[in-house]
Amino acid sequence: MGGQAVDEALHGRVMASAQTLDRPARNTIARPPRESHASWPLADRLCHALCWATGIGLCLVTAWIVLYMLVKGISALNLKLFVESPAPSLRERESGGFLDPLIGTFIITAIGMAFAAPAGVGIATWLTEYARPRWLARAVESGIETLAGVPSIVLALFGLLVFARGFFSFLSGSTNGGAVSGKSFLAAGLLMSVLALPLIVGTTREALTQLPSRMREASFALGKTRATTIRRVLLPSIRPGIASGVVLGMGRIIGDTAIIVVVLGASPKLQGAGGAPLLSTLRGSGSTLTSYVYGFSPAGEGNSPQKAYAAAFVLLMIVLALNGVVTRLSRGRSLDTIEQGAKP
């Protein structure tokens, strides 16, 4: 509590000092009256209409998908699916639920964000506030951009090759022949963190670059070092931006399937690897809702569309809830509030 009070006091002093800094007078810009679309050239009017049509078309497609999954999912959803583990049966539609894949989804998300969130915030802060040596900063920027465009199946194959090595045996169990399997929640979670990393780095960097420079100058004027300024002034000011990146990363992890199938094994039930209960689960194989939907869809082996629709509906609701959280955070404590707080 004492450290938090000191941080809040320093943040308040910096904001108060920032208010005393001179700001250039803003010139009033005279804007011409809005033109009528009828006066636009024909090419501009066609492009404007095309933009409207594309936007409305995307909204209609999204609404159709949500409504379709809503109708199909609710009709197949029941409480037993949430509390029962998958159970193989000749009458697949009437036996078992998706409790294990639901637990697996939360486990993978927690492991992925445990690595991606601190690493992403740290990398973004270093790139924005230090970026030295310059050649290393450019290399890291290129690496982050590359990771953002790499297909998840490529990461999955690379991860399976790496984690099957003997020195990574502590992350997963072994096969019947004694070889390292390379398939576990820990291995899949590490790869998932790589998927979420570019999103967290991007949102955190954007939030840091939008902070007014007078906040840094005010903190330096109070005799604080750059590290203290970052820790006690800048990062607390961009908490909504960091939270938005974390939530977007969670959505990216929850919606991936390739890594789950290749690195986690996509077994319907949780299978431990021996040892302590929690560690056995983390080193064992399992599945998530995405792989469950595929496995029980007509394209998979389960061929139980009702269960697939129900699981897909739950997955869609989770993703929509995460998107709602991002929207709420972005509308919460915005950077406009920081700007207003620094006005004299």
N, C-alpha and C positions, 0 to 999 in steps of 0.2 A: 504494500500500500504506500509506503514511503517513497519508493522509486517511481510509482505511478504519479504521485502528487508532484514530485520534482519535474517529471516529464511534462505534466500539464502546466505547471508554472512556467517552465521554459518556453513551451509553445505559446502561452499567453503573452509573455514578454516579447517574443519575436514578432507576433502579430501586432502588438502595440508599437514596437519600434518601426515595423514596416509602414504603419500609418503615417509616421512622421517624415518618411522619405518623399522627396519632391517627385511629382508626377507631371509629365508634360501635359499641357492643356489639350483637350480634345477639340478638334475643329469640327464644326457642324457641317455635315455634307448635305448639300441641296440635291435631292433626288428628283429626277424628272417624273412626270405622271406616267402611270403604267400604260403601256401600249395595248391596244386591242389585238387579239390574235388574227383578226381579219387583215391587219396591215402587215403581217409577217409574210416573208416569201413562201412560196408553195412547198419548197423542200423542208423549211423549218416547221411548217404546220404538219406535214406528214410525219416528221420525226417526233414531234410533240404528241401526236395521236398514237404513234407506235409505242412510245414510252408509257402512255396511259393504258393502252391495250395490254402491254406486257405485264405491268403492275397488277391490273385487275385480273388477268389470267392466272398469275401466280397466286393471288389471294383465293381465287376460286378453286384452284387445284389443292391448295393447302386445306381449305375448308372441306372439300370433298373427302380428302384423306382422313381428316379428323372425324368427320361425321360418319364415314364408313366404318372406321375402327370403333367409334363409339357404339354404333348399332350392333355390329358383330361382337364386340368385346363384352358389352353389358349382357347380351343374351346368353353368352357362354360362361360368364363369371359367376362364381359362387365362393362362399367362405371357405369350403374345404380345400380349395386349391391353394390357399395361403398357409394352411397349417399341415398339409400332408406332403411327404417327400415323393418324388417320382417312383412309381412302382410298375415294373414290366408286367403286362398281362395280355391275354388274347383279346380282352375287351378294354383296349387302351383308353377309350373315351370315358370310361366309368371308374378308372382306378388311378390313384395317385394325384399329386398336385405339383406345384413348382416352388415349394418351400426352399429346397436346396439351391436351385438357381437364383432365387431371390436373395438368399444369404450370400451366395457367391458374388452377386452383383455389388453388394455393399462392401464385401471384403476387398475385391479388386479395386473399387473406387477409393477406399480408405488407404490401401497400400500405395496406389498410384499418386494420390494427392499428398501423402506423407513425404514423398520424395520430390514431386514436381513443384509444390508450392514454395518451400524455402529456397530451392535451387533457382526457380524462375524469378522470384523477387530479388535474390542476390545477384543473378546475372544481369537483370534489367537495371538494377541500381548501379552496378559497376560500369555498364556500358553508357549510362546516362551521365553519371557524376564523375567518373574517372576516365575510362576509355584509354588507359595507358598500360603497356605500350600500344601504340596505335596499330601496329601490324597484328597484334594478338586480338585487339578489339574487332578489327575487320574480319579476321578469321572466325571469331565467335559469331559475329553477325551473319556471315555467310553460312555457317553451320546451322544456326537457328532457322534461317530461311530454307535451307535444304531439308531440314527435318519436317518443316511445315508441309512440304510437298511430297515427301516420300510415302508411298502406299503402305498401309499397315501390314499387308501380307509380306512385303519385303522385310520390314522390321521383325515380323514373326519368324521368318525363316532364318534371319541372321541371329535372332535371340536363341532359337532352338539349337543352332550350331554352337553358339558360345556357351550357353548354360549346360550343355551336355558334356563339357570338359570336366575332368576329374577335380580340378581345384574349385569348382562350383558345386561340389557334391552336397554341401551344407544347405543349399537352396532347394533341393528336390530329393525325392527318393530314388530308388534304383530299380532296374528291370529285373526280370527273373534270372537273367544271365549275369547280374551283378554290375552292369554298366549304369552310369548315371543317366536317368531319364531326361532331365532337363525340363520337365513339365511340372509346374507347381504354381500356386497362387503368388508366391514371392517372385518367381521369374516373370510371370505374366504381369504382375503389378509394376515391376521395374520397367518393362517395355511400355506399359501404359503411361507411365510418367513421362516417357520420351514423347508420346503423342500429345500430352497436355502441356508440355513445356513451352512450345512456341506461343500458345495462347496466353499463358501467364506472363511471359516475357513481353509480348506485344502490348497488352493492356497496361502493364505496370510502367513500361517506358513511355507510353502515350500520356499517362497520368503525370509522370514526373516532368516531362517536357512542357506540360501545360501549366505547371506551377509558376507563379511570377518570380522573377529573379530577385526581387526585393526581399522575399522571405529568406533566401540564402544570405543576402547582404546584411540583413538585420541580425541574423544569428552570428555571422562573422564579426559584426560590430560589437556584439556582446562578449566577444572573446572565445566563442565556441569553435571547436575544430570541425573539419568537414565530416568526420565520422559521427560526431555528436549531433551535428546538424541533420545528417541523414537519419539517424536513429530516433531522434526526439522531436524533429520538426517536420521533415519532408514525408517520411513514411506514415506517421499518424495522419497527415493531411490527405493522403491518397488511399485511405482504407477502403472507400467504396470501389475505387478502381481495381485494387488488389483483389477484393472479394468478387468482383465481376469476372476477372480472369480465372479465379479459382473455380467459380461455378461453371464457366464455359468449359474449363478443362474437365470438370466432372461429367458434363454432358458428352464430351468427346470420348471419354473412357467408357461410359455406360453404353454408348451406341456402337462400339466396335465389336466385330465378330471374328475377324481373321486371327488376331492374336489369341483369342479364347480357344478357337478350334485347334490351332497349331501348338501353342505353348502351354495352355491349361489342360488340354485333353478333351474338353467338352463332354465329360462323362455326366449323365443326368444327376447322379447322387455324389455327395462329397465323399472322397476317398482319401483317408489319411495315409501318412507315410511312416507311421510308427513314432514312438517317443511321447513327450508330453502332449496332452490333448490339443491345446492351441497351436503349438509348434507342428504337431502332426498334420493338422488341417492346413496350415500355411504351406507346408512342404508337400502336400498332397495335391491331387487333381480335383476337378469339378467343372462347373459350367456357370453361365450367367443367363439372364433372361433372353439376350440376343441369340445365343446358341440354342437355347430351349425353343425359341420361336422357330428357328430354322429346322431343328430336329423333328418337331412335331407338325410342321407344315407338310403339304402334299409333296414338296420337293425333298423332304427328309425321310428318315426311316420310320419315324413314329406314326406318320399319316393319321394325325388326330387334329384336324383343323380347328375344332372348337377350343382345345387347349391352347393352340397357337394364337388364336384370336384373343383369348383372354389374357395371355401373357403379353402379347403385343399391345393390348390396351393399357395394361399396367405400365409397361415400358414407356408408352407414349405419354401417359399422365405424369410420369416422373420427369421426362424431358420437358414437357410443357411447364411443370412446376419450377424447374431450374431456370427456364427462360423467363418466367414471371419474376423470379428472384433477381435475375440480372436486370430486368427492366426496373424493378423497385429500387435496386441499389443505385442504378444510374440516375434515377430521379430523386434520390434521397439527398445526401449531402454532396451537391455538385460543386464543380470548380467555380461556378458563379458565386457561391456562398463565400468561398475563399477570397475571391476578388472583392466582394462587397465588404468583407471584414478588414481588408487592407486599405480601403478608401479612407482618406483623411476626413 
